[in-house]
Amino acid sequence: MNIRLKSSIVPCFCAALIATAGHAQGPREIVLKTIKSVMPGGAAGKGGTLTLTGEGGMDKSRQAVWAYEGGGGDKGTAILFPGSRVIAATFGSGAAAIAIYKRDTEGRNIEAVWGLCGDPSAKVAPYKLTRGKDASEYVIENGGGKLLLEMGEGRTAKATWELPSGTYHGLAVADGDYLAAVSIVEGAKAGIVIITADNDKGIARDRWTMSGANGAGEEELTLVSIDGKAVPAAPAAGSSGMEDVVRGLAAALRGNKAALLKLKPADAQIAAITATADDAKALAAYAEKVFANIPESGVDGKPGQTKILVTTPDNLPGGYAKHAAHLKQGIQIYGFEFVEPGKTAGMAFDGLVLVDGAWIMIPKMWRAFE
């Protein structure tokens, strides 16, 4: 087995899976390309592509196949955590089962999904755990056993499952509040990858480890195609390309209440941009009030304000900086302003965020935390 592996999920892929979850078919083939790779220990890794194939939505596993520059490859099983931008993938013939775990803000309650490796159409099953005596022990609900973690370098861990059916061993790697794990056939080798989409930059990052590795490797990837159709590179956050997108949104929203109502965020989208569950609750309540009091004109400028200026994430009103701790680090918030030609001030609006490939808008969202 090559000392290699990785994977990703760009916004288009996550959005496609979520949009078709509950339908018979999801995207059958997604191809991604490595744009940066670092091995455990810091050495440069190889480039290559990752192809994910399968017939189902996010409730089924997929096959993951890596092809490396200069030859060689790996294959395994991939699953998506429902409603998230996070995917786990295995590689190596020793992979037996795969799981993703998501902790709550206090780290005491864990939601999980898992599936068997080797069957790209297998159903993914959910279950829950609670923290045991410390952060190394988690109890599976309904007498299902325990998950034991022995943490190592680079947020990797040795994982042991003590289940009614027996004891199983494997590896895990974490990123943020998520942890991906693989159980490994005794005497064999395998690896595990956790991938997180960065919707605003149009790329994904991954962290991975494998049998015999000390620490984690990391990669950045970009989406190449879905079902054989090339996907244009997404503009980087703050780039003129993204500004053009925001300018087009502003033009479509001007004086159009119905269009603005379509940007009302769902609870899952609010949770994706807030730092804690309490912050999500506060922002959701604020958004309800905002959208209940939208004027018939929606967002609009005064007569003569025919030009649209874009407010980039580094030039937002001061309230955002004051209450930044309530929002997840790195989210990109945009605004726009209707002004008269030749002027730089007019009717300003903000709160546009791209979440899992879809735009939402919560004007002056910092006020939810005042």
Secondary structure, DSSP 4 states (H G I P E B T S, - for coil): --S-------HHHHHHHHHHTTSS---SEEEEEEEEEE-TTS-B---EEEEEE-SS-TTB-EEEEEEETTS-EEEEEEEE-TTSSEEEEEESTTEEEEEEEEE-TTS-EEEEEEEETT-TTPBPEEEEEEE-SSTTEEEETTTTEEEEEEE-GGGEEEEEEEETTEEEEEEEEEETTEEEEEEE-TT---EEEEEEEETTTTEEEEEEEETT--S-EEEEEEEEEETTEE-PPPPPTTSHHHHHHHHHHHHHHBT-HHHHHTTPPPHHHHHHHBSSHHHHHHHHHHHHHHHHT--TTBB---TT--EEEEEPGGG--HHHHHTGGGB-TT--EEEEEEE-TT-S-SEEEEEEEEETTEEEE-TTGGGGG-
